Amino acid sequence: MPEPMNDVLDPDGSHKPEGIDDSQQDSIQTILQKVIVAHQQAISLLQQTEMAYGRLIPRQLLTLLERKSIVDVKLGDQVERKLTIMFSDIRNFTPLSESMTPAENFEFINSYLSQMEPVISKHRGIIDKYMGDAIMALFTHGADDALSGAIAMLEKLGHYNAGRDRAGYLPTQIGIGLNTGLVMIGTVGGANRMDSTVIGDAVNLTSRIEEATKIYHVPLLISQNTLNDLNDPAKYDIRFLDRIRVKGKTQPLSVYEIFNSDPAELKNSKRASFLQFEQAIACYHMEEIQRAKELLGHCVEIAPKDIPAHIYLDRCEEYLATGQHYGTGELNNPLEWRGEFHIGIGKIDLANKRLFEEINLFITTVGKGDARAFLDIFAFLADHTQQSFKDEAALMRQYNYPFFDSHQQEHRRLIENFTALKDEAETRSSDPLYLSFRTQLLLLNWFSGHIAKSDRHMGRYLLSRHVE
C-alpha cells in the first residue's frame, strides 16, 4: 500500500501535502483562483440577468405575487388585491405616427415614455405594461399616490412640450384615467411563454374612463371609486363631470374631472365658476334645461376656455331644439332592484333592500317638493349606517375578511358625505334642486360602487365560509 502523504512545512510557514512540489502547488492555486473568478462572474451574470428581467417584470409585481425571484414565478400564480389602476394614452397618436418613419416612431415613443416612467415610479406606481404609446400602471398604496402621480405626469408633460417647442415640434397631449377596485394579479400563458397580467372589472372600467377624456377634452378623469379612496379629496381640484354608461355594464358610472394641472389662468377661472358649473350640471341632469343654460352661460363668461362647460351648453341647445337629453335617466326616477345588488347574506340583503325602498321614497317625495324628504332620508341613513355597518363589521372581523380596512373606508366616506349634505339641508344653505341632485348622486354611487361591488365581494367570501 502507498504510504499516506504527510503535511510538511514550507519555508514561508504554510502547509502543503507531502509529495507535491512547488510547481504543482502553484498549478492548484491557479486552478482555485480561476474557479473563484468564474464563480464571481457567474454570480455577477445572474445579478445582471435578474436586473434585466426586473425591467420586464417589475420586482414590485414579484412582491405582490409573494415571490422572491423571477425563477420562483410559475404559470397560474395569482393574488387578489385592491389597487388603483392608471391608463394613459397619447392623444391623436395615429395621425401623428403616420407622419413619422418607423424609426422616428420608436424614438418618439421612447423619448416620451422615458419622461413618464420616473414620475410613476416616484409615486410608488408599478408599470404593468406599455402598449405602444399607452401606459398601464398600478398603485398599491392608495388612490392618493395614483392621483398625485397623474398630476405630476401632466406637469412633466408641460416641461417636455416646452423642449419639443424649442426643437420645432408640435406639443404632445395625453389623457389619463384612474379607477380603484379589486383585481387579480397573476401569470397567464403557456408552458413556453407566459406573462404577468391584471384581470378584473376595475381594469376594464379604467380603460373606458381614459377613453372618456377624449369626449370631454380634459386630461384627467377619475371614477367615483377612486374619489372615495382618497384620504382627503379637498386637497385636489375636483368637480363632478357626468354619469356615463360603460359598454357591457348595467350600472352607470360617475366620473370626475381633476383640473390641478390646467394652465394657471384656466385653473383659476374654473375655481371661480366651480359652484355655478356644478349647479348647472345638476340642473341639466334634473332636466331643468333653461336654468342650466343660463348658469352655463355665466360659466363660459368666467372661464371661456372651459371645454366641458361648452359641451354642456351645446347639450342644452340640442335639448331645446330636439328634446334629446344626454343623461342616464336615473335621477328623479324610482330605481329598479337588480340581481347584482343581492349578495346572499340575509341580514345584509334585508338592510340593502330597506335602503333601496327609502331611496325610492325619497325620490318620489322630493319630486313633489316636500322639503321634509331630505331630513327623512338623512335620519334614515344615520340609523342605517349605525346598525347595518356595525353588523357588516362584526361579520368581517369574525371571518377575517381580507379587505376589511378598505370596506370600512367606504363606509366612513359615505357617512362623511351624507353628514355634510345633512348639515346643508338643516341650514338651508343649498338650493333644493342642487341638494336633491347631490343626494341622489351619492346614493346612486353607493349602490353601483359599494353594494353592487364591495358588498357582493364580501358576500361571496362569507358564503364560502357558509355564512347565511
N, C-alpha and C positions, 0 to 999 in steps of 0.2 A: 504494500500500500504506500502511496506517496505521503511524505510527511507533510503535516499541516503547516501553512505559512504563518510565521510569527511577525507581529509588528516590530519594526525597527525604527530607531530614532534617526531622522535626517539631521544633517549638520545645522539646519535652521530651526531645529526643535520640533518640526512637525512629524507626524507618524505616517508611514507608508507600509503596505504589506510587504513582508519579506519575499524576495524573488522578483519584484517589479523594479526595473531600473528607471533612471530619471526620464528617459525618452518616453517610456510607456506611461509614466505618471503624468507627463506633460500632455500626452495624447488624450488621456482620460479627462483631464481638466478642460482641455479644448472641447471635447465632446459635451461635457457637462455644461460648459459655458454656452455652447450652441443650443443645447436643449432649453436652457433658461431663456435665452434670447427668443427662440422660437415660441416658447410658452408665452412670453410677454407680448410678442407680436400677435399671437392668436387671441389673447385677451383684448388687446387694442382693437383688432379687427372685429371682434364680437361687439365691443362697445360702440364702434363706429356703425356697425350694422344695426344695432339696437337704436342708435340715434337716427339713422336713416329711416328705419321703419316707423320711428316716432313721428317723422314728418308726414307719413302716410296714414298711420293710425295714432292719434294723439294719446300721450300717456294718461291724460285725464280720463279718456274712454276706457283704458285698461283698468284704471282705478274704479270706475263705475261698474265695470264688469267683474270687479273683485279678482283681478288677475295681476300678478307681479310683473310678468314679462309677456312679450308678443308670442313667445313659444308656448305659453300656457293657454292661449286662446284657442277654443275649439268651436267647430261648427255647431250652431244651435245655442251657444251661450246667450243668456238673456237675463235682464233685470228690469224691474219696473221702477220708475222714478217720476216725481213731479218736477217739472222744469219749465223754463220759458224758452220758446223757440223763436229764432230770428230768421226771416228770409229777406235778403236784399238783392236788388236787381238793377242793372243799368238801364235807364230809360232809352227807348228807341235804338237799341243796340244793333238790331238787324240792318237798318239802312246805314248806320254808321260803319258796320263791318263790311258792307258791300263796297264802300269807298276805299277799303284798305286791302293790301295783299295778305295772304295767309301769314307771312312772317310778321307783317305790321300788326295784324290782329293779335298774335301771340305777345308781341312786345307791349302793345297797349294794355291787354288784359293783365299781364304780369305787373306792369307798372302800376295799374290801379289796385290790384289785389295786394301788392306789397305795401301800399299805403294803409289798407284796411285791416290786414291781419294783425299788426301790432296793437291796434286800438282795441280789437276784440279780445285779444289775449290779456291786455292790461286790465280789462274789466271782467276777468275770470271767465271769459267765454271760451267754448271749445268749438273750433271749426269742424263740423261734421263732414262737409264736402263742398267742393267747388263744382258748379255746374255751368261751365262756360263762363259767362260774366256774372253769374249769380253765386251767392254765398248762403249756405245754411249753417247756422251756429246754434249752440246750446248753452244755456246759462243755468247752472245747477244751484246757485246760491241765492236765488230770488229774482223777482222781476226788476228790482232797482238796478242790479248790475246790467241787465239787458237794456233797460231804457236809457240809463246814463251812457252805456256803450254806444247805443244807436245815435244819441245826440252828439257824442264825441266823433262818431264816424262822419256825420254831416258837417261838423266843424272842420274836421280833417279834409273833407272833400273841398271845402272852400279854399283852403291853402293849396291843395292840389290843383284846383282850377286856376288859381292865380298864376301858378307856374305854367300851366298849359296856355294861358292867355299871353304870357310873356314870350312863349315859344311860337305863338301864332296859331294855336289850335283852339277849336271850339270847346266850351265848358262841358263837363260830364254831369249828368243829373242821375240821381238814384232814387229808388223807392224802398222803404223798409217797413215790414210788417212784423208785429210781435203778438204772440199768443202764449198762454200759460195753461198747462194741463198735464195729466198723467199720460206717460208714453212707455213703450217697451223699447229698451236699448239692447241690441244683440247682434249676432252674426248670422248672415244668410248666404246661400250659395250652394256649392257642391264640393266634392272631395278635392278637386284640383284648383278651385277658385272660389274664394269667399270674400265677403266684405262686411264691414260694420254698418249698421243702419239704425234708424229710429222710426218706429211704427206707432201710429195712433191717430185718432180723430183730431187731436190737437195739432198734429203736423199738417194735415190737410187744410185745416182752418187757417193756419198761419200763411200758407201759400195763397189762399183766397184773399186774406187781408192785405197781403203785399200787392196783389193784383188790383185791389180797390184803390190803392194810392194813385193809380193811373186815371181812374174815373174822376176822383176829386182833385187831382193835380196838387197833392200835398206829399211831402217827402216821408212822413212818418205817421203810421196808424197803429193803434193798439186795440186789443179786444177788451170786452168787459171783464174777462178772466184775468188779464194782466193788470188792469186797473185795480181790481180787488186784491191783488197780490202785492201791490206797492205798500211799503211801510208808511209813507207819508205822501199821498198824492198831491198835497198842497205845494210840494217842492217844485212841481212842474207846471208848465202852461198847458193845461188840458181842457179841451172842450168837446162836448158830445157832437158827433157829426151825423150819424144816421143809424137806422136799423136796416140791415141788409139780409137778403135771403141767399144762402150759400147752396150751390148745386148739390143735390143729394141729401140735404138736411131739411127736416120738417120745421125746426125751430129757427127763427131769425136770430141774428147776432148783432149786438150793439158795438159800434166802432167809434173810437175817439181819436181826435187829432192832437198831436203833440207839436207845438209850434215854438219851442225854445230855440231851435236852430234857425228860425227865419231871420232874414236880414233885420237889423235893428228897427228901421222905420216901419216895416210890415208887422213885426212882433209887437211894437208899442201900439200901433193902430188896432191890432186885434185885441190887445188888452183893453183898450179904450172902448171898444164896441162889444166886449165879451157878453155882458148881460143882455143887450139888445139882440145879439146874434142868437143866444140860447133861447130867448123868449120867442124870437121869430121862428126858430126850428120847431119849438113846441107848438106854436100856432099852426105851422104848416102840417105837422103830423096829426094835430087835432082838427084839421080841415077848417081852420079859421083863416082862409087864404088871403082875404083882403087885408086883414090886420098883419099877417105875416109879410105881405108885400110892402106895407108901409114901414115896418120895422127893418126889413132888409134894405129898403131904400136909404134909411139912416145909416145902416152899417156900411154900405158901399161909399157913402159920403165920407165917413170917418176913415175907412180902410179901402181905398179904391182898388188896391191890388189883392184883395181878399177873394180868391177864386171860388172857394166854397159858397161864399155869400152870393156871388154872381150866379152860381149854379142853381141855388135855391130860388133866387129871384126869377131865373128863367123858368123854373118849375112852376112858380106861381103864375107867371104869364101863360104858360101852357094850360094850366088848370082852368084859368078864367076863359081861355079860348076854346078848349076842347073837353074839359071835365076830366082829363087824365090826371090821376094822382099817383105819385111815386111813393107809396107807403106800403107797409106790410099789412095794414088792415086790422091790427090787433087792438089799437088804442080805442077806448070808448066802446068796445065790443066785448061781450062776455067770452071768456076763454073756454076752450074745449079740453076736457081731460084726455090726455093721451097715454098710450101704453108706456112710453119712456119715463113717465112720472111714477109708475108703480115699481117699487123696489122689492117687495115680497116680505118685508118685516112689518107685521100687523100694527104695532104701536106707531111706527114712523109713518106708514101709509095713511093711517087714520088721521094723524096730525096734518100731513100734507094735503089730504082731501079737505079737511076743515079749513085750512088756509086758502085753498082754491075757491071754496064756496064764499069765503069772506072777500076775496078779491073781486069776484063777480058781483057780489052785493055792493061793494064799494063803487065799482064801475057804473052800476045801474043807478045808485043813489046820487053820486056826484054828477052824473049826467043830467039829473033832474034839478041840479042847482042847490042841492041840500048841503050846506056847509058842515053839518054835523058828521058827514061821511068821513072827513079827514080825522076828526077826533075818534070816531068809532074804529077806523082801521088801525090807527096808531095804538089805541088802547088794546085792541086785539093782538097786534104784533108784540106788544110788551109782554102780555100773558103767554103768547105762543112761544116766543123765544125763551122765556123763563122756564117753561116746562119741557117743551119739545127738545130744545138744545141740551137741557140737563139730561133727559133720557138718552139722547144720542151719545153724549159724552160718557155716560155710565157704561153703555154697551161697548163703545170703542175701547175704553180702558179695560173692561172685563176680558175682552177677547183680543187685546193687544193689536188693535188696528194700526198698521204701519204708517198711515198718513193722518194720524190723529191731529198733529200740530197744524198742518195746512187746512184740515177740515175746520178746526176751531178758529183759525184765522178768518175763514169765510164767514163763520157765524159772527165773529166780532165786527167784521166790516159791515154786515147787514145792520147790526144794532147801532153802529155809529151813524150810518146813513139815514135810517128811519128816525133816529133821535134828532138829527139835525132838521129833518123835514117836519117833525112833530113840533119843534120849537118855532119854526116859521109859521106853521099853521096856528099855533096858540097866540102868537104875537101879531098875526095877520100882516106879516112883513112882505109876503109874496103875493103876486097876482094869482087868484084861484085857478085859472086855466094853466098857468105855468107850474103851479104846485101840483095840480092834478096830473099833468104830463110827467113830471119827475117822479111822482109816487107810483104811477102805473109803470114807468120805465124801470124803477127799482124792483118792483115785484115781477115784471116780465123777465128781467135779467136773473132774478133769483130762481125762477122756475126753470129757465133754459140753461142757466150756467151752473147752478148748485144742485137743485133737486134732480134734474134730468142727467147730470153727470156725476157730481161728487157723491150725492146720496145713493145713486144706483151702484156706484163702485163700492161704497161702504156696504150696501145691501148684499152684493154678490159675495163679499168677503164674509159677512156674518152668516149668510146662508150656507157657505162652505163649512162653517163650524156648527151647522144645524140649529141656528137661532131662528125662531119664528116670531 
